[in-house]
Amino acid sequence: MTRPLDGVTVVSLEHAIAAPFASRQLADMGARVIKIERPGEGDFARGYDERVKGQSSHFVWVNRSKESLTLDLKHPEAMAVLHELIGRADVFLQNLAPGAAIRMGLGYEQLHARHPQLIVCDISGYGLDGPYRNKKAYDLLIQSEAGFLSVTGTPQTYCKAGNSIADIAAGMYAFSNILSALLLRQKTGQGSHIDVSMLEALGEWMGFPMYYAYGGADPPARCGASHATIYPYGPFRTADGKTVMMGLQNEREWKAFCTYLLTQPELADDERFKTNSRRHEHRQALEPIILNTFAALTAPQVTQRLDAAQIANAQVNDVGEMWSHPQLLARDRFCQVDTPAGKVMAMKPPGVHNAFTPRMDGVPAVGEHTNSLLAELGWNPTQIQALRTREAI
């Protein structure tokens, strides 16, 4: 089976989530990803928790299908190994602390002079220039800077996203930009430089609320799990103590909702509720009408009526229920992958392709591939052991 990135080699000086998420997606598509880790403890994300058979949930998620090479980059012999690997690679990806790569001689200008076909991708919090370039940036801090917290939560309390949304956004744009750079190199024969900022990545995802507040207009209000500008759109409790999420998008659905759910068709023409903007304005009057109706119905009864009215709805599942979600199981979206602690379940990458299946290889132990990679570079067992003795690997 041929995968899109078969034959592409990526050397990644990565930790935490953003760069590992990008490189894992490249590996999913067939790329060979060589992950550089610290000798001993490796990527510090390995120690975030012990939830997956004693292993970190973060690490297992974003590091399958990679080869782990341990190098102490403060040691000149280790740096020589890294440079030799980069010389054989198509892509060099890094998300070190601001300025660290350049200080180590791994900036784009430094590498491009030696390897003009190399694609270099730098991921940072704020980008490689500008007044914020040297600021430390963690996911929650970027959620704050990008305005995400200002529209997430309740009127009384900010709430962050429940996953690392800024890291994920940056990883997604690094992935797509690397794919674009590989296509561009086919046309020009030259590598290129990609500077991905977490702030700009999440800022792109904030496009709707930014435009909603365009020209000094009031920004969207924080409405918990409800929609800030469309109503009714959000969670509603039912008689059996469960919660149904539903969303009305147009006037046809509003009329059907009044008829089939509320059994009060006359409400469709109530002046307070005739348009979405009016419903949003008078949501405090409309909400008790909906809740009183739902208080006499179970969640299955509500969803059955919503489906009959062709109104979008969903269950409010917890994340553990995703492993047994009937739709994902019906579409065969899970498989098993190896880890140092044994096999675990993994979700296949989004997008079912008819020409290939994604690569779903194991999660590496720290330095698992150090010996084989050095042997590939021409080092014999005696030389490799000498490097260990000198603590370069």
C-alpha positions in Angstrom: 0.0 0.0 0.0 1.3 3.4 -0.9 0.7 6.3 1.4 0.9 10.0 0.5 4.0 10.7 2.5 5.9 7.5 2.0 9.6 8.3 1.6 9.3 11.6 3.5 11.6 11.9 6.5 10.8 14.3 9.3 13.3 15.1 12.2 11.4 16.7 15.0 12.9 18.4 18.0 9.6 18.4 19.9 7.9 18.3 23.2 4.4 18.7 24.7 1.6 18.9 22.2 1.8 21.3 19.3 4.8 19.9 17.3 4.1 16.3 18.3 0.5 16.6 17.1 1.7 18.0 13.8 4.4 15.3 13.3 2.0 12.5 14.3 -0.3 13.5 11.5 2.6 13.4 9.1 3.4 9.9 10.4 -0.3 8.9 9.9 0.2 9.7 6.2 3.3 7.6 5.9 6.2 9.9 6.8 9.1 8.6 8.8 9.2 10.7 12.0 12.4 10.7 14.0 11.6 12.2 17.4 14.6 13.7 19.3 14.3 13.3 23.1 16.4 14.0 26.1 18.3 11.0 27.4 16.6 9.5 30.4 13.2 11.1 30.9 12.6 12.0 27.2 9.8 14.4 26.3 8.5 15.9 29.5 4.9 15.2 28.3 5.7 11.5 29.1 5.3 12.5 32.8 2.0 14.5 32.6 -0.1 11.6 34.0 -0.2 7.8 34.2 -3.7 7.2 32.9 -3.0 4.8 30.0 -1.6 1.6 31.5 0.8 3.8 33.5 1.7 6.0 30.6 0.8 9.7 29.9 -2.5 10.2 28.1 -1.1 13.2 26.2 2.0 11.3 25.1 0.2 8.2 23.8 -2.3 10.4 21.9 0.3 12.3 19.8 3.3 10.1 19.5 2.4 6.9 17.8 4.2 5.7 14.6 7.4 7.6 15.5 11.0 6.6 16.2 12.6 7.9 19.4 16.3 8.9 19.4 17.8 10.2 22.6 20.5 13.0 22.2 22.0 15.4 24.7 22.2 18.4 22.5 24.6 20.1 24.9 27.1 17.5 23.8 29.0 18.3 20.5 28.9 14.6 19.3 25.1 14.6 19.8 24.8 17.8 17.8 26.9 16.2 15.0 24.5 13.2 14.9 21.5 15.6 14.7 23.0 17.6 11.9 23.7 14.4 10.0 20.1 13.3 10.4 18.8 16.8 9.3 21.0 16.5 6.2 19.1 13.4 5.2 15.6 14.7 6.1 12.9 16.5 4.1 11.4 18.4 7.1 12.9 19.7 10.3 10.2 20.6 12.9 10.8 22.2 16.3 8.9 23.9 19.2 11.7 24.6 21.6 11.6 27.7 23.8 11.8 31.0 22.0 15.2 31.6 20.3 16.6 28.2 21.4 16.8 26.7 17.9 18.7 29.7 16.5 21.2 29.7 19.5 21.8 26.0 18.7 22.5 26.7 15.0 19.2 25.2 14.0 17.5 28.4 12.6 16.2 28.4 9.1 18.9 30.6 7.6 21.6 28.5 9.2 20.1 25.2 8.0 19.0 26.5 4.5 22.6 27.5 3.7 23.7 23.8 4.3 20.5 22.1 3.1 18.6 24.2 0.5 15.9 21.5 -0.1 15.1 21.3 3.6 11.7 22.5 4.9 12.0 24.1 8.3 8.9 24.6 10.5 9.1 26.5 13.7 6.2 26.5 16.1 6.1 29.1 18.9 3.6 30.9 21.0 3.8 34.3 19.3 6.0 33.9 16.2 9.7 34.6 15.6 9.5 38.4 15.6 7.4 41.1 17.1 7.3 42.4 20.7 6.0 39.1 22.1 8.5 36.8 20.4 10.4 36.0 23.6 7.3 35.5 25.9 6.7 32.0 27.2 3.4 30.6 25.9 1.4 27.8 27.3 -2.0 26.7 25.9 -4.1 28.5 28.6 -2.1 31.7 28.1 -2.7 31.7 24.4 -6.4 31.0 25.0 -6.4 34.2 27.1 -4.4 36.3 24.6 -6.5 35.2 21.6 -9.8 36.2 23.3 -11.0 32.7 23.5 -11.7 32.9 27.3 -13.7 36.1 26.7 -16.4 34.2 24.8 -16.2 30.9 26.7 -17.9 30.3 30.0 -20.7 31.9 31.9 -21.5 35.6 32.4 -19.9 35.2 35.8 -16.9 33.0 35.1 -14.3 32.5 32.3 -13.8 28.9 31.3 -10.9 27.5 29.2 -11.4 24.8 26.6 -11.3 21.3 28.1 -8.5 20.3 25.7 -5.3 22.0 24.5 -7.1 23.9 21.8 -4.3 26.4 21.1 -1.7 23.6 20.8 -4.1 21.7 18.5 -4.7 24.7 16.3 -1.0 25.3 15.9 -0.3 21.7 15.2 -3.0 21.6 12.5 -1.6 24.7 10.7 2.0 23.3 11.0 0.7 20.0 9.4 -1.1 21.7 6.6 1.7 24.2 5.9 4.3 21.4 5.8 2.1 19.6 3.2 2.0 22.8 1.2 5.7 23.2 1.4 6.3 19.7 0.2 4.0 20.4 -2.8 5.9 23.7 -3.5 9.2 22.0 -3.4 8.1 19.6 -6.1 7.7 22.8 -8.3 10.7 24.8 -7.2 13.2 22.2 -5.9 13.8 24.4 -2.9 12.9 24.1 0.7 11.1 26.8 2.6 10.5 28.2 6.1 7.2 28.0 8.0 6.7 30.2 11.1 3.6 29.0 13.0 2.3 31.0 15.9 -0.1 29.6 18.4 -1.7 33.0 18.8 -2.3 33.4 15.1 -3.6 29.8 14.7 -6.1 30.2 17.5 -6.8 33.7 16.3 -8.0 32.3 12.9 -10.4 30.0 14.8 -11.7 33.1 16.6 -12.8 34.7 13.3 -16.6 34.7 13.9 -16.4 36.4 17.3 -13.8 38.9 16.1 -16.0 39.9 13.2 -19.1 40.0 15.5 -17.2 42.6 17.5 -15.9 44.4 14.4 -15.6 48.2 14.5 -16.0 48.4 18.2 -19.3 46.5 18.4 -20.1 44.6 21.6 -18.5 41.1 21.6 -20.5 37.9 22.0 -21.7 37.3 25.5 -20.5 34.3 27.5 -23.5 31.9 27.5 -22.1 28.7 28.9 -23.1 25.8 26.5 -25.7 27.9 24.8 -25.2 29.8 21.6 -24.3 33.5 22.1 -26.5 34.8 19.3 -29.0 32.0 18.3 -31.9 30.8 20.5 -33.0 28.2 21.3 -29.6 26.6 20.8 -27.9 24.8 23.7 -28.5 22.3 26.5 -31.9 21.7 28.0 -32.7 19.4 30.9 -35.3 16.6 30.6 -37.6 14.8 33.1 -35.1 11.9 33.6 -32.3 14.2 34.7 -30.5 14.0 31.4 -29.5 16.9 29.1 -30.4 17.2 25.4 -28.4 19.6 23.2 -30.4 21.1 20.3 -30.1 23.9 17.8 -32.6 25.8 15.7 -31.2 27.4 12.7 -34.1 28.9 10.7 -37.8 29.8 10.8 -39.0 26.5 9.4 -37.4 24.7 12.3 -38.9 27.2 14.8 -42.4 26.5 13.5 -41.8 22.8 13.7 -40.5 23.1 17.2 -43.5 25.0 18.3 -45.8 22.4 16.7 -44.1 19.1 17.6 -42.1 19.8 20.7 -44.0 22.6 22.5 -47.4 21.6 21.1 -48.2 25.3 21.0 -48.1 26.2 17.3 -49.4 29.7 18.0 -46.1 30.6 19.5 -44.5 30.5 16.1 -46.3 33.8 15.3 -45.8 35.4 18.7 -44.3 38.8 18.1 -41.6 38.1 20.8 -40.4 35.0 19.0 -41.0 35.5 15.3 -37.3 35.9 14.3 -34.1 34.6 15.8 -33.1 38.1 16.8 -36.4 38.5 18.7 -36.0 35.0 20.3 -32.5 35.9 21.4 -33.8 39.2 22.8 -36.6 37.5 24.7 -34.8 34.3 25.6 -35.7 34.8 29.3 -39.4 34.6 28.4 -38.9 31.6 26.0 -36.6 29.5 28.2 -39.2 28.6 30.9 -41.7 27.6 28.2 -39.2 25.1 26.8 -38.1 23.8 30.2 -41.7 23.3 31.4 -42.4 21.2 28.3 -39.2 19.2 28.6 -39.9 18.6 32.3 -42.6 16.2 31.3 -40.5 14.3 28.7 -37.5 12.0 29.0 -34.4 12.6 26.9 -35.3 9.8 24.4 -38.8 11.3 24.0 -37.3 14.7 23.3 -34.8 13.5 20.8 -37.4 11.3 19.1 -39.6 14.4 18.6 -36.7 16.6 17.5 -35.7 14.0 14.9 -39.3 13.8 13.7 -39.3 17.6 13.3 -35.9 17.5 11.6 -34.3 19.6 14.2 -30.6 19.0 15.0 -29.9 17.5 18.4 -27.3 15.5 20.3 -26.6 13.6 23.5 -24.3 15.3 26.0 -21.8 12.5 26.3 -18.8 12.3 28.5 -15.4 11.6 26.9 -15.3 8.0 28.2 -18.5 7.3 26.2 -16.7 8.1 23.0 -14.8 4.8 23.2 -18.1 3.0 22.7 -20.0 5.5 20.6 -22.3 3.5 18.3 -21.5 5.7 15.2 -17.8 5.4 15.6 -18.0 1.6 16.2 -20.3 1.2 13.1 -17.7 3.0 11.0 -14.8 0.9 12.4 -13.0 4.0 13.7 -10.9 2.3 16.3 -7.9 0.0 16.2 -5.2 -1.2 18.6 -1.6 0.2 18.7 1.4 -1.0 20.6 2.9 1.0 23.5 5.7 0.1 25.9 3.0 -1.0 28.4 1.0 -3.1 25.9 -1.7 -2.6 23.3 -4.2 0.3 23.7 -7.1 1.5 21.6 -6.6 4.4 19.3 -8.9 6.4 17.1 -8.0 6.4 13.4 -7.3 9.8 11.9 -10.3 11.7 10.6 -11.0 11.2 6.9 -11.6 7.8 5.4 -9.6 7.5 2.2 -10.4 4.8 -0.4 -6.8 4.5 -1.7 -4.8 3.9 1.6 -5.2 3.4 5.3 -3.3 5.6 7.8 -0.2 4.3 9.5 -1.0 3.2 13.0 2.3 1.9 14.4 3.3 1.9 18.1 4.2 4.5 20.6 8.0 4.4 21.2 9.8 4.0 24.5 12.4 6.7 25.3 15.3 6.1 23.0 13.9 2.9 21.6 15.4 3.5 18.2 18.7 5.1 19.2 20.9 2.1 18.3 19.2 1.4 15.0 19.2 5.0 13.9 22.9 5.4 14.7 23.7 2.1 13.0 21.9 3.5 9.9 24.2 6.5 10.0 27.2 4.1 10.0 28.0 3.9 13.7 29.2 0.4 14.9 28.2 -1.1 18.3 31.5 -0.1 19.9 31.1 3.5 18.8 27.5 3.6 20.0 28.5 2.3 23.4 31.3 5.0 23.5 28.6 7.7 22.9 26.6 6.2 25.8 29.6 6.2 28.0 30.3 9.9 27.2 26.5 10.6 27.9 26.0 12.0 24.4 23.0 9.8 23.9 
